[in-house]
Amino acid sequence: MSTIKKKIDAAFREARLARNERAKNVISMIKTTVLLELKSGSDVADDDALWLKNIAAYAKKVSKAIPEFAAIGERGAEALDEAHYELEFCQQFLPSKLDELATEALVRQVAKDNGIDSPKMMGKMMGLLMKDHRDDLDGDLARKLVQKVLSE
């Protein structure tokens, strides 16, 4: 049994005992996506990689919805609060990513090491970053910083 699955199951038991509906709902959504993938017939293994992939996908979906809820204003306040909670919950299981300063330093270093200095080379730059640092970077933040650095 995967380590992450054990942590998820323990968190679910804890949420159930504490009557924490928010946590139970997030865990149920994650477990459902993993179960659907396991039953899809694509011969995936019930391991940490599967759980990480599904938790990361769920967190990404939630993080993309946050600006939409914020744009609604007061009507979206409850959904925005729920989205922030779900994202924070998921992040406890995901490997930590580099912050903005560390990401920018990495972008500048990769650009310098590879002689990349033009916005036209953004694709090459993103390819180099993701090839070696995929697990360390937030892709959206990296893209934003690559645009910033290459347009200077």
Backbone as numpy.savetxt, mean C-alpha at the origin, in Angstrom:
# Nx Ny Nz CAx CAy CAz Cx Cy Cz
1.08 -22.57 8.02 0.23 -21.39 8.02 1.13 -20.15 8.02
0.74 -19.18 7.25 1.57 -17.98 7.13 1.55 -17.16 8.42
2.62 -16.45 8.63 2.75 -15.62 9.82 1.72 -14.49 9.81
1.51 -13.91 8.65 0.56 -12.81 8.55 -0.86 -13.31 8.81
-1.17 -14.50 8.30 -2.50 -15.06 8.55 -2.71 -15.26 10.05
-1.69 -15.72 10.75 -1.80 -15.89 12.19 -2.07 -14.55 12.88
-1.37 -13.51 12.44 -1.57 -12.18 13.01 -2.98 -11.66 12.71
-3.44 -11.90 11.50 -4.79 -11.47 11.11 -5.83 -12.20 11.95
-5.66 -13.51 12.10 -6.60 -14.29 12.91 -6.60 -13.82 14.36
-5.42 -13.52 14.90 -5.34 -13.02 16.28 -6.01 -11.66 16.40
-5.80 -10.81 15.41 -6.44 -9.48 15.43 -7.95 -9.61 15.33
-8.42 -10.60 14.55 -9.86 -10.81 14.41 -10.46 -11.28 15.75
-9.78 -12.21 16.42 -10.26 -12.67 17.73 -10.32 -11.52 18.72
-9.26 -10.72 18.71 -9.20 -9.56 19.60 -10.33 -8.57 19.30
-10.56 -8.31 18.02 -11.63 -7.38 17.62 -13.00 -7.93 18.00
-13.16 -9.23 17.84 -14.44 -9.85 18.18 -14.70 -9.74 19.69
-13.68 -10.01 20.49 -13.83 -9.91 21.95 -14.08 -8.47 22.40
-13.43 -7.52 21.72 -13.59 -6.11 22.08 -14.81 -5.48 21.41
-15.51 -6.28 20.61 -16.67 -5.79 19.84 -16.30 -4.58 18.96
-15.14 -4.68 18.35 -14.63 -3.63 17.47 -15.08 -3.94 16.04
-16.21 -3.39 15.67 -16.79 -3.67 14.35 -15.92 -3.16 13.21
-15.26 -2.03 13.41 -14.41 -1.47 12.36 -13.30 -2.45 11.99
-12.60 -2.95 13.00 -11.50 -3.88 12.76 -12.03 -5.18 12.15
-13.14 -5.67 12.66 -13.73 -6.90 12.11 -14.08 -6.73 10.63
-14.60 -5.57 10.26 -14.96 -5.33 8.87 -13.74 -5.32 7.95
-12.67 -4.65 8.38 -11.46 -4.60 7.56 -10.88 -6.00 7.40
-10.80 -6.72 8.51 -10.24 -8.07 8.46 -11.08 -8.97 7.58
-12.38 -8.84 7.67 -13.27 -9.65 6.83 -13.06 -9.36 5.36
-12.88 -8.09 5.01 -12.64 -7.72 3.60 -11.33 -8.35 3.10
-10.30 -8.27 3.92 -9.00 -8.83 3.54 -9.09 -10.35 3.40
-9.70 -11.00 4.39 -9.83 -12.45 4.36 -10.64 -12.90 3.15
-11.67 -12.15 2.80 -12.50 -12.50 1.65 -11.71 -12.44 0.36
-10.90 -11.38 0.18 -10.12 -11.29 -1.06 -9.09 -12.41 -1.15
-8.48 -12.77 -0.02 -7.51 -13.87 -0.02 -8.23 -15.18 -0.34
-9.37 -15.41 0.29 -10.13 -16.65 0.07 -10.56 -16.77 -1.40
-11.01 -15.67 -1.97 -11.41 -15.69 -3.39 -10.23 -16.06 -4.28
-9.07 -15.53 -3.96 -7.89 -15.85 -4.76 -7.49 -17.32 -4.59
-7.59 -17.82 -3.36 -7.25 -19.22 -3.12 -8.20 -20.16 -3.85
-9.47 -19.78 -3.94 -10.46 -20.63 -4.59 -10.56 -20.40 -6.09
-9.76 -19.48 -6.61 -9.84 -19.14 -8.03 -9.30 -20.24 -8.93
-8.59 -21.19 -8.37 -8.03 -22.28 -9.17 -6.73 -21.91 -9.83
-6.10 -20.84 -9.38 -4.84 -20.42 -10.01 -3.62 -20.96 -9.27
-3.80 -21.98 -8.46 -2.71 -22.64 -7.74 -1.82 -21.68 -6.93
-2.45 -20.74 -6.23 -1.68 -19.87 -5.36 -1.54 -20.54 -3.99
-0.44 -20.28 -3.34 -0.20 -20.86 -2.02 -0.66 -19.89 -0.94
-1.15 -20.44 0.14 -1.59 -19.63 1.28 -0.36 -19.28 2.11
0.38 -18.26 1.62 1.61 -17.87 2.28 1.62 -16.36 2.53
2.69 -15.88 3.14 2.79 -14.45 3.46 2.74 -13.58 2.21
3.30 -14.04 1.12 3.29 -13.25 -0.11 1.87 -13.00 -0.59
1.01 -14.01 -0.51 -0.39 -13.86 -0.91 -1.09 -12.85 0.00
-0.87 -12.99 1.29 -1.52 -12.07 2.24 -1.01 -10.65 2.05
0.30 -10.48 1.89 0.86 -9.15 1.68 0.32 -8.51 0.40
0.25 -9.30 -0.65 -0.26 -8.78 -1.93 -1.69 -8.27 -1.77
-2.53 -9.04 -1.10 -3.93 -8.66 -0.94 -4.11 -7.50 0.03
-3.34 -7.47 1.09 -3.42 -6.35 2.03 -2.94 -5.08 1.35
-1.85 -5.17 0.60 -1.33 -4.00 -0.11 -2.32 -3.49 -1.14
-2.97 -4.40 -1.85 -3.97 -4.00 -2.86 -5.15 -3.31 -2.19
-5.59 -3.84 -1.07 -6.70 -3.23 -0.34 -6.31 -1.85 0.17
-5.10 -1.74 0.73 -4.62 -0.44 1.24 -4.51 0.57 0.10
-4.07 0.13 -1.05 -3.94 1.03 -2.20 -5.31 1.52 -2.65
-6.29 0.61 -2.67 -7.65 0.98 -3.06 -8.22 2.02 -2.08
-8.00 1.79 -0.80 -8.49 2.71 0.21 -7.79 4.07 0.10
-6.47 4.05 -0.10 -5.73 5.32 -0.18 -6.14 6.14 -1.40
-6.54 5.46 -2.48 -7.01 6.19 -3.66 -8.39 6.79 -3.43
-9.18 6.20 -2.52 -10.51 6.72 -2.24 -10.48 7.91 -1.29
-9.42 8.05 -0.51 -9.34 9.12 0.49 -9.50 10.51 -0.13
-8.80 10.86 -1.21 -8.99 12.20 -1.79 -10.43 12.42 -2.28
-11.07 11.37 -2.76 -12.45 11.49 -3.22 -13.38 11.80 -2.05
-13.19 11.12 -0.92 -14.01 11.39 0.26 -13.74 12.79 0.79
-12.49 13.22 0.75 -12.13 14.55 1.23 -12.77 15.64 0.36
-12.87 15.38 -0.94 -13.44 16.35 -1.86 -14.94 16.55 -1.63
-15.60 15.55 -1.10 -17.04 15.64 -0.86 -17.33 16.61 0.28
-16.37 16.76 1.17 -16.56 17.68 2.29 -17.25 17.00 3.45
-18.18 17.72 4.04 -18.84 17.24 5.25 -19.61 15.93 5.03
-20.18 15.76 3.85 -20.93 14.53 3.56 -20.03 13.30 3.54
-18.77 13.48 3.23 -17.84 12.36 3.16 -16.99 12.19 4.41
-17.28 12.95 5.45 -16.45 12.93 6.66 -16.41 11.55 7.30
-17.56 10.91 7.40 -17.61 9.59 8.03 -16.85 8.55 7.20
-17.05 8.59 5.89 -16.35 7.66 5.00 -14.84 7.95 5.01
-14.47 9.21 5.11 -13.06 9.59 5.16 -12.42 9.05 6.43
-13.10 9.19 7.55 -12.60 8.67 8.81 -12.43 7.15 8.74
-13.41 6.48 8.16 -13.34 5.03 8.02 -12.18 4.61 7.11
-11.98 5.34 6.02 -10.89 5.04 5.09 -9.53 5.21 5.77
-9.38 6.27 6.55 -8.12 6.47 7.29 -7.89 5.33 8.27
-8.94 4.90 8.95 -8.81 3.80 9.90 -8.38 2.52 9.17
-9.04 2.21 8.05 -8.72 1.00 7.30 -7.29 1.02 6.78
-6.86 2.17 6.29 -5.49 2.30 5.79 -4.48 2.09 6.92
-4.72 2.71 8.05 -3.83 2.55 9.20 -3.80 1.10 9.67
-4.96 0.45 9.66 -5.03 -0.95 10.07 -4.18 -1.82 9.14
-4.30 -1.61 7.85 -3.54 -2.41 6.87 -2.04 -2.17 6.99
-1.65 -0.95 7.29 -0.23 -0.63 7.32 0.54 -1.37 8.41
-0.16 -1.84 9.44 0.55 -2.58 10.49 1.06 -3.93 9.99
0.52 -4.42 8.90 0.94 -5.71 8.36 1.90 -5.56 7.18
1.99 -4.37 6.63 2.82 -4.14 5.45 4.22 -3.69 5.84
5.22 -4.05 5.02 6.57 -3.54 5.30 6.57 -2.02 5.17
7.36 -1.36 6.00 7.37 0.09 5.96 8.07 0.57 4.69
7.58 1.68 4.19 8.13 2.29 2.98 8.99 3.48 3.38
9.85 3.90 2.47 10.67 5.08 2.71 9.78 6.32 2.77
10.14 7.27 3.64 9.37 8.50 3.72 9.75 9.42 2.56
9.15 10.59 2.50 9.35 11.49 1.37 10.80 11.94 1.24
11.44 12.29 2.34 12.83 12.75 2.27 13.77 11.65 1.80
13.60 10.45 2.33 14.46 9.33 1.93 14.21 8.95 0.48
12.95 9.01 0.06 12.62 8.69 -1.33 13.24 9.71 -2.27
13.15 10.98 -1.90 13.75 12.02 -2.76 15.26 11.85 -2.85
15.90 11.52 -1.73 17.35 11.30 -1.74 17.70 10.13 -2.66
16.90 9.07 -2.62 17.14 7.91 -3.49 16.94 8.29 -4.95
15.89 9.04 -5.23 15.61 9.48 -6.61 16.79 10.31 -7.13
17.26 11.24 -6.32 18.39 12.07 -6.76 19.65 11.24 -6.99
19.89 10.27 -6.13 21.07 9.42 -6.26 21.00 8.57 -7.52
19.85 7.95 -7.77 19.69 7.11 -8.96 19.82 7.96 -10.23
19.24 9.16 -10.20 19.34 10.06 -11.36 20.80 10.43 -11.62
21.52 10.76 -10.56 22.94 11.14 -10.68 23.78 9.96 -11.18
23.57 8.78 -10.59 24.36 7.60 -10.95 24.15 7.17 -12.40
22.97 7.46 -12.93 22.64 6.98 -14.28 22.58 8.11 -15.31
22.97 9.31 -14.92 22.99 10.43 -15.86 21.62 10.81 -16.38
20.61 10.66 -15.56 19.25 11.00 -15.97 18.96 12.42 -15.51
18.65 13.29 -16.49 18.44 14.70 -16.15 17.32 15.35 -16.93
16.53 14.56 -17.62 15.48 15.11 -18.46 14.13 14.45 -18.13
13.07 15.24 -18.12 11.74 14.66 -17.89 11.37 13.59 -18.92
12.02 13.64 -20.08 11.76 12.64 -21.11 12.25 11.25 -20.71
13.10 11.20 -19.68 13.68 9.93 -19.22 12.96 9.39 -17.98
11.75 9.89 -17.75 11.02 9.49 -16.55 10.75 7.98 -16.52
10.40 7.40 -17.64 10.12 5.97 -17.70 11.33 5.14 -17.31
12.48 5.53 -17.84 13.72 4.82 -17.51 14.02 4.95 -16.02
13.83 6.16 -15.51 14.09 6.43 -14.10 13.18 5.58 -13.21
11.90 5.54 -13.50 10.96 4.75 -12.70 11.31 3.26 -12.79
11.72 2.82 -13.97 12.13 1.43 -14.14 13.33 1.07 -13.26
14.32 1.96 -13.23 15.49 1.72 -12.39 15.14 1.71 -10.91
14.30 2.65 -10.51 13.90 2.71 -9.10 13.14 1.45 -8.69
12.16 1.07 -9.49 11.31 -0.05 -9.11 12.03 -1.39 -9.23
13.00 -1.47 -10.12 13.74 -2.72 -10.28 14.44 -3.11 -8.97
15.07 -2.15 -8.34 15.87 -2.44 -7.16 15.20 -2.08 -5.83
14.15 -1.26 -5.87 13.59 -0.73 -4.62 12.07 -0.85 -4.53
11.48 -1.76 -5.27 10.02 -1.90 -5.33 9.39 -2.01 -3.94
9.98 -2.80 -3.08 9.40 -3.03 -1.76 9.61 -1.86 -0.80
10.58 -1.01 -1.12 10.92 0.10 -0.23 10.17 1.39 -0.56
9.60 1.47 -1.76 9.03 2.73 -2.24 7.51 2.70 -2.36
6.92 3.85 -2.11 5.53 4.09 -2.45 5.57 4.58 -3.90
5.02 3.83 -4.81 5.12 4.13 -6.23 4.60 5.51 -6.61
3.46 5.91 -6.03 2.89 7.22 -6.34 3.80 8.35 -5.87
4.34 8.20 -4.67 5.26 9.21 -4.14 6.53 9.26 -4.99
7.05 8.10 -5.35 8.26 8.06 -6.19 8.02 8.75 -7.52
6.87 8.50 -8.14 6.55 9.13 -9.44 6.51 10.65 -9.29
5.87 11.12 -8.23 5.77 12.56 -7.98 7.16 13.18 -7.79
8.00 12.50 -7.04 9.34 13.03 -6.78 10.24 12.95 -8.01
10.07 11.92 -8.81 10.85 11.81 -10.06 10.48 12.99 -10.96
9.19 13.30 -11.08 8.76 14.44 -11.88 9.38 15.74 -11.36
9.36 15.88 -10.04 9.93 17.09 -9.42 11.43 17.20 -9.70
12.15 16.13 -9.45 13.62 16.16 -9.60 14.01 16.36 -11.06
13.34 15.69 -11.98 13.72 15.79 -13.39 13.30 17.09 -14.04
12.37 17.82 -13.40 11.95 19.09 -13.99 12.75 20.27 -13.41
13.66 20.00 -12.51 14.48 21.08 -11.92 15.59 21.49 -12.86
